[in-house]
């Protein structure tokens, strides 16, 4: 009997050969199906992506950036069942130049959630995606244009994700740590290492080529971790070229009441160096 590993390797090789085409358009998935238990009580009755910053939901800041990408064709927001109605209500009041769809992943609690990678595959199984794919966490607040990230991708046409230099070792131990070479190709990736091998940390913004998308199914069929979105590029870079985009600015993972308060305080204080990009959109 053939080794299953050899069969999987052969399948991946066939996918690369058959699907190695270039897409001229893009869709986006915003991951907003988590339950944000660390933010309780703020998120007991409101999804994290709809929490306001300066009286505007976090989700609106993200969508405004995504629609600035000239090839963006559609934005897909994946929600859990518990908060799907709130996202549907948000959609009714939103007005953007590209279609926005809400995908209900059917889960009802933190115990039966699909995980970020599981949600990506769910969307891919429900919605035809024949374009390149931008994936971003719905709880991410950043102070740089996503258009710059897209332009980087457009120049290299390789799977890539956001990274930033972090000098604090304790902070690195709570993040995905990335090793890159002189061309910014990823040569190592480890989630939450006790002994970080570099000072480059990954953030939850990714652009994947269309021919990479079938590999989400392969990843999950191998029984790999479906939760944090960084697990996928950590595996992917061992199969094909993946690159890191070192962004300039700040990227806030709004995971605790303290970090949520920090971002709101920065807005209120008029901290122009960090918030100028978004303050101009209010």
Residue, then its C-alpha position, 0 to 999 in steps of 0.5 A: x500500500x502506498x504511504x498516505x504522505x506520498x499520496x498527499x504530496x502527489x495531490x499537492x503537486x498536481x494542484x500546483x500544476x493544474x491550478x497555477x494560474x494568475x487571477x486578476x481579481x480578488x475577494x476577501x474573507x473577514x474572520x468574525x466568527x469568534x466569541x471573544x471570551x477574553x473581552x467579556x462582558x463587552x462581547x457577551x451580547x455584541x460581536x467584537x468586530x462590531x464594537x465601536x472605535x470613535x463611534x464606528x464599528x471596527x468592521x467598517x474600518x476594515x471594509x473601507x480599507x479592503x474596498x480601496x484595493x482596485x481589484x476587490x470584487x467581493x467581501x465575505x464576512x464569516x460570523x457565528x450563528x449567535x451573532x449572525x443577525x447583528x451582522x445582517x443588520x450591520x450590512x443593511x446600513x452599510x454602503x460600499x462599492x463592492x458586494x458584502x455578504x455575511x456567511x453564518x458558520x452555524x456554530x453557537x459557542x466557543x466549544x463548537x467553533x470551527x476555528x479560523x482555518x475551519x471558517x475559511x474552508x467553510x466559506x470556500x466550500x459555500x462561495x465560488x472563489x476563483x480569485x486571489x483571496x485576502x484574509x483578515x481578522x475582524x478584530x484587527x485595527x491597523x494604522x497603515x493602508x491595506x492598499x500598500x500590502x496589496x501593492x506588495x503582493x501585486x509586485x511579487x505574486x506570491x502568498x504573503x502575510x503581514x509581519x512587524x519587528x517586535x523587540x519585546x521577547x515576552x510579547x514574541x512568546x505570545x505571537x507567531x514568530x517568523x524567520x525570513x531571508x534577505x528577499x523576505x521569503x519565509x524560512x521558519x514559522x513558529x506559534x508562541x515559541x518559548x525561545x523566539x528565533x527572530x524578532x519578526x511577528x506575524x499579524x492576521x492579514x494574508x493574501x493567498x494566490x487562487x491556486x493556493x486555496x485548495x490547500x486549505x482542504x488538504x491542511x484540514x484533512x491532515x488533521x491539523x490545528x484549525x484555530x489560529x489563522x497563522x497555523x496555515x502559513x506556518x505549514x504552507x511555507x514548507x510546501x511553496x514560497x511564502x513571503x512576509x510584508x513588513x508593514x510600517x505603522x501599528x496593528x492592534x489585536x483587540x483581544x482584551x478590554x485593556x487593548x480595546x480601551x487603549x485604541x479608543x484612548x489613542x483616538x480621543x487623545x488625537x495621537x496623530x502619529x499612530x492614528x492619522x490614517x484612520x482619523x482622516x476617515x471619520 
